[in-house]
């Protein structure tokens, strides 16, 4: 299921809770839309051992993406320039048609740290989607 098939829950009001909630929302989106996409393309005819290897490879690649988002390893650079990826999560107020909050995920609590909890279905204290966890 893609993240767009879910309904976003109401965000918390306090600044710190909102910051964490948005980071968990980013994790939810990446797991649903990147990990879910790749898992959905595994050949259903694979034997269980091959399927497990494919699923592990997907999880390892997504974890690698989380590390890149966090800024690890060091970016591509020379003495003068640096080329680095940046990923942000925005909370957009659709009624006002404006971004309410934007968080650069590299400055957050750590996408790679959150990843293992997200794999276990832990997306924090405040639900990300309407109807409960995640």
N, C-alpha and C positions, 0 to 999 in steps of 0.2 A: 504494500500500500504506500502511496506517495504521501508526503507530509501535507500536501494540499487537499488530501481527502479527509483530513481531520479538521476540527474547528478549534481555533486558538482560544484558550481559556483567558479570562481577564487577568491582567498583570497585577502583581502586588504594588502597593503604593510607596513603601519606603525605598529610599535610594539603593541601599545595599541589597535588599531582597530583590529589587527589580534588576539590578546588575547580575546577580546570580541566576535569576530566572531567565534572562536573555541568553546567558551562556548555555544554560541547559536547553533552551529552545533551539539554539544553534546546533547543539549536539543531537537533539531530536531530528532536526531537518537533515543533518548529514547522515545519520544512521538510516533514516527512512529512505532518503533520496539517492545516496551514494551506495551505502552497504546493501540496502534493499534492492536497488537496481541490479547490482552485480550478482547478488544471490539469486535473483529472479532469472538470470541468464545461465545458470548452471544447468547442464544437460540432465534432465530427469532420469535418464537411463544409466547414469554413472553408478558404479557399485559404491557401497557405503564408505569404503576406505578412500576412494578417489573423491567422493563428495566431501568428506571431512577435510581432505587436503585442499580442495578448492575453497571451502569455507574458511579455513585457516589462512590461506593466501589472501583472501578478500579482507579478513579482519586485520592482518598484518599491514596490508596496503592502506587501509583506512587509518590505522594507528599512525603510520608514517605520515599521512596527510595531517593528522592532528599535531604531530611534532613540527611539521613545516609551519603550520598556523601559529604555533607557539614560538617560532623563531629558531628551531633546532633542526638540523645543524646550522652552522653559521651560513649567512647568505653568500651568494656569488659576488665576489668583490675583487678589486685591485687596489692600488695605492690611492686612487682618487675617487673611484665610483663603487657603488654597491647596487646590485639588482636584487630586490627582495619582494616576496609576495606579501600581500596584506589582505586580511579578511575581516570584515566587520559584520555585526548584526544590528539591524535597525528595527526599532519599534515605531511603526508608522500609524499615526492617527488617521484613519481613512475618512472620518467625517470632516476633519480640519484640513485634510490633504497635506500633512506635514510630518516630518520625522520628529517624534517626541524624544527619543533617546537613540544614540548610536554608540556602540562599543567596539573598539578595535580588539579583536579576540586575542591578539598577541599580548595585550596589556591586561588580560583577564586573569582568572585564577588558574588557568591551564587546561587546554582542551585535551591534552594527552592524559592528564590526571583524571579528568571527568570521564574519559572514554570507557574505562573498565566498569564504572558504575552504570553508565548508560547501557552497556551490553547486558547488564543484569536487570535493566528496567528501572534504575534509580535516576530520576530526573529532578531530584530535589524535593523540597517540602511543599512548594506551591505547584499544583498541576499545570502542565504545559498545554494540554488539550482539554476541551470541555468534556465533562463526563468522567473525570478522574485521571489517574496516572495513565500514561506518562505526563 
